[in-house]
């Protein structure tokens, strides 16, 4: 049977399965080098990828440290921020702040700054403390309050926290524009502008977890572009290889790099993964970037997003649908009256209609590959409504 993968295989697949250009790039790379450790060595694909990723930040984030998946990117950013302050004579700056409802991965460090009880509660005794500040999620705004004003309200809460705790805080970590695993919580870009200014004022790093939002998912290549800000650490994964191979990277600034550049071993950033910067994964990532350029993907996605939103109007008007919302190539809504078993039953109803959809609680979302056709858009909207009607 054929299925429409409307969640991009957990948000990683950008251009569909078995994309010929990525296939060809990997086949060619297999003939030259499959892998070499990056400890004391390098290779052409990782150098080329680092240069291209840095260029996408305007050169501001000119240094890349590679990992294997999103959680390892979070771990790298947290450790690097902590170690930076230690190397710069501020060893008390050890704390981290995240947003309420945040999700940054499920390894112990990443889970410590995650705020989703389903993933976190079982392992609470193993985790270090972190602080959470109110989320700018516009669904939580008071009646009559605009998304922007709600973002400003939440930024004031962040300011109060930093005012009291900045001397012991290393970094704030955020998912820019959309908080994924908490139920596709969307918020105004003004919060990012305020957060950047506050982190500058209080000498706290800003970590942008763009593991989900990067590579065009929110309508710009990086979500932070919509706020015209640059984080101190940018975490990327998921779509980086087009959904082919595990790879992640943390981009950072020159001052951070210089903090570790020394002859003393203990000043160095002592972190590594066996498959860091794998040549095959880097080649897939380079092919992915080529497709963005060749197919003008960002511009095409803007048109596609408009068509999807229009096709979903009957679904948005369904009497059980609440908070229908969209950011770039992400659509989400809550289902009124959903019970504790709703997500499983809806998944099965969608699968019976040849759709791969995985609700988060009572939140149904679409995050399709960018190659979804007009016919598939219509099919997705129509059959989702059918699945909803079949899931009381």
ABEGO torsion letter per residue (X at the ends): XBBBBAAGGGGABAAEBGBAAAAAAAAAAAAABABBBABGBBBAAAAAAAAAAAAAAGGABABBBBBABAAAAAAAAAAAAAAAAAAAGBAABABBBBBBGBBAEABAAAAAABABAAAAAAAAAABBBBBBBBBABAAABBBGBBAAAAAAAAAAAAAAAAAAAAAABABBBBBBGBBAAAGGBBBBAAAAAAAAAAAAAAGBBBBBBAAAABGGAAGBABAAAAAGBBBABBBBBGAAAGGABBBBBBBBBAAAAAAABBABAAABBBBBBAABGBAAAAAAAAAAAAAAAAAGAAAAAAAAAAAAAAAAAAAAABAABBGBBBBEABBBBBBBGBBAAAAAAAAAAAAAAGBBBBBBEABBBBBBBAABBAAAAAAAAAAAAAAAAABX
